[in-house]
Structures are given as C-alpha cells and as structure tokens.
C-alpha cells in the first residue's frame, strides 16, 4: 500500500510536462497528424479543404491520444523506478516523415516523433540496486511505451467488434504502426534503449510487438491474436537465446 501511495505522490509531483516538452509534443502531434491525413484532403485528385480539415482534426485526436498513452506509460514506469521521464522531439525524424508523405502522396507513414531521456531522482532510488542510470531499467521504461500502444490497439480492436467505424480502424492501424516503429533499434527511438539495455528483453519484446501488430491487423479474434503473439514471442525469445545469446555467455 505504501508503494502505491508513494507512486501516486511522485506522479502528482513529477508527471506534468515541462513547457519545452509541450512545445515539442505539440509540433510532433501536428506533423504526424498531417502525415497520416495527407491523402485525405479530398477525393482522388479533387482537393477539398473542408473535408481535409475535418480529417486532419480527427488525426490530431488519434495521434494525441496515442502519444499520451505511450508517454504516460513510460513516465509512470520511470517514476516507479526512481527516474523522471522527459520527452524529446526528434526534428530529423519528423522531417523525414514529412518528406516521405509528400513523395508517396501520403501512402507511406513513418511514425518516429522522438525519444526520451531520464533524470535520476536520487531520493527516490533508495533501496534499489544502484544509484546511477540503470540500463536494464531504462530498457523497461522504453518498452512500456510500445506495449501501451499495442494494448490500446487491443482495446479498440475489441470495440470494433461491436461498432464498425473507420475512425476506430485508423486508431488501431496507427497504434500498431507506432508500436512497431518505436521498436526499431535506432537512436533516439525506444527500440535502441531496449536493445542496448537488455538484448533478451528486446528479442522477446520486438517479436511480440511485431507479431501482435500483424495479427491485430488481420481479421481474427482478439484473444487469438494476443495468445498467438505471446507464444510467438516466447518461441523467438528461446531461439534467440539458444542460437545467439548463450554463445555470448559461454565465452
């Protein structure tokens, strides 16, 4: 009970975004929203400003929700382990995504808005293994974001069984793509922190995320997609350990 109260206090004190974070987050949301709504400013080659503005607004809602869920999961987990999470926009990544949208006429999405850094809260690390930056903990914090997006996609996939809506489908597609792109092991994306923090975690997490993304996109039952993706992740995790990781430990 004490741990829950302590976490609630840390969330109250450290969760809110700084002005710098908010600025970067707003830019990332607007650019990403423009990218995913690029081909929806009209029908075919006919430009329609009113329809485009409506679709852009819907895209903002989707992206803002997805980013907030992603970052909130990381921030809460970071605080639970004695770190303060800070979002950092990746201008180069957003620029590449924007160029790709123009080149492909919006048919290709590249969702790489940024990464994060953590600040050590020394007073809240009492009782943990070490007081410096722990790369294993950093990997877990990073993985919490893509995992949260997959869980959000699962929720909306379940809702789609009762309500058939194009907006719900777009939420599902965006979140599974965001989760997959986030696991790419290139700095400053989350995948780089997971990979360099714990290779075994990356083998399990990346396999599970990709499998879940493919299965959730397919027209199969949600529980089948979740169970199958977990089994695939475990199998690939074991294969990675047997054929690669075990060799590193034996040398």
N, C-alpha and C positions, 0 to 999 in steps of 0.2 A: 504493500500500500504506500509505503514511504517513497519508493521509486517512482510510482505514478504521480504522486504529489510533487516530487522534485522535477520530473519531466514537465508537468503542467506549468510549474513556475518558470522553468527555462524557456518554454515556448512563449509564455507571456512576456518575458524579458528580452528574448533574442530573436524571435521568429520574424518580426516585421522587416520588410525590405528597406534598404537604405535608398536615398534619392538617386544615387549612382546606379544601383541595381534596377530601380524602377524605370529609369531612363533607358537603360539597355534592354530591359524586358519589353517595354512598350515598342521600341524600334524592332525588336525581334518578332513580336507578335504581328505588327503591321506588315513587315516584309514577308514573313511566312504566310500570312493570310492572303496577301496579294499573289504569292506564288501558287497557292492551291486553288485560288479562284480565278486565275489568269484566263483560262479558256471559257469562263462563264460570263463574260461581258457581252452577251448577245447570243444569237442562234446562228451557228455556222459562221459565215463571213459577215453577217449583219451585226453591226455594233449597236448595243442597247445600253445606254448609260444607266437607266433606272434599274433594269434587271441586273446589271453588273454591280451596282452599288448595293443592291439587296443581297446578292450572293457574297459580296465582299464582307458585308456586315455579319452574315451567317458564318463565314470563315473565321472572322475575328472571335466570335463566340466559341467556336470549336477549338481554335488554337489557344485562346486564353485559358479555357478550361483544362486542356491537355497539358499546357505548360505549368499551370498552377498545381495540378495533381503531381506531375513529375518533380517539380522543385519542392513541393511541400513534403513529399515522401523522403526526399534527401535531407531536407532541413530538420525534420523531426528525428530521423535516424541519427543525423550528425549530433544533434543536441543530446540525444540519449546516450551517446558515447563520449560526450565532453568536448565537442567541437562546434564552432559556429560556421554555418554554410554561407557562402557568398557567390551568387550567380555572376558570371562574366560573359557578356555578349561576345560572339566571335564575328567581327565585321567581315573578315575574309570569307568565311563560310556563308554568310548571308549574301554577300556579293556574288559568289559563285552560284548560289541557288537562284538568285535573281536573273543572272545571265542565262542559266540553263532554261529557265522558264521562257525567256524570250526566244531562245534558239529552237526549243522544241514546241513552242506555242502552248506552253502550259501542260504538255502531256507527261513531262517528267518532273517529279518532285524530288528535291534534295532538302531534307529537314535536318539541318545542322546549325541551330541557333547559337550554341555556345557551350561553355562548360562551367566549372566552379572551382573555387579554392576553399580551403577550410582554415579557420583560425583556432588555435589551441586555447581552450578555456582551462587554464591550469587548475583553478579552484574546483572545477567540476570533473577533473580526471583522477581524483583521489580514489584509491582502491583498484585502479586499472593497471594493466601490465607495465606500461611505461608512460612517461610524460611528454615525450616528443611526438611527432607525427607518425602514426602507425599506418603503414601502407596496407595492411590487411583491413583495418577499419575503414580506410579511405576507399578501398575496393567495394566494401559492403555498402557504404554510403552512395557510391556511384551507381551500383546495381539496383538500389532501391528505386531510382527514377524510371528506368525502362520497365522494371517489374510492375510498378504502379500503372504505367500506361497499358500494359497487357491486361491487368486486372480491370482497368476502366473499359477496355475494348470488350472484355468478357461480359461486363455488366450491360453494356449497350447491345451486345450480341444477344443476350438473353431477352432484352426488351424488344428486339426486332422480331422475336417470335410472336409477340402479341400486337405490336404496332409496326406496320410496314411504312417506313418513312425514309426518303432519300437523305435527309439530314442525319438520321441515325446511322445510316450506312457510311456516310462520309466521316462521322466521328470514329467509327470502327476502323476504317481504312487508314485515316490519319494517325491514329494511336498505334496501330501495329507497325506502320512505316516509321513513325517517330522512334518507337522502341528499337527496331532493327538498326536504324541509322545511328542511334545513340550507342549501340554496342560495337560499332566499328572502332578498332583499337588505334585511332589516330588522335593525338592531342589537338585540341583540349576536350575531345568528346569523352563521355563516360566510359566507353569501352577501353580506352587507354589506361584509365585508373584501375579498372577491374583487372585487366590483363597484367599490368605491372605490379598490382597489389597482390594478386593470387591467381596463378595460371589455372589451377584446378577449379576455382570458382568461375573463371572465365569460360573454361571448357563446358561446365555444366550450364552456366547462365546463358551464354550465347547460343548454345544448342537448343535450350528450352525456349528462348525468346523467338528464334527463327522458326522452330517447329510450331510454336503456338501461333505465330503470325500467319504461316501458311495454312494451318488447319482452321483458324478462325475465319480466314478469308474464304475458305471452301464452304460449300453448303452442307455442313454436317452438324450434328448435335453439339451443343456447347460442352457438355460433360465429356463427350468422346474426345473433343479437341483438347481439353485440359488434361485428361488422363493420358492420352496418346503423347502429347508434348512432354509430359513429365517422364514417361517411360523412355522416350527417345533421348531426352536429356541425360537420364541415368546411364543408358547404354553407351552413348557417345562419350560421356564422362569416364566410364570404365575403360573404354577403348583407348581414350587419350592417355589415361594413366598407365595402362599396360604397355602400349607401344611407344610412348614418349616420356612421360613424367618419371616412371620408375627407373628409366635409364639415367636420368639426371641424379637421382638419389643414390644410385649404386656406384657412381664414380667419385 
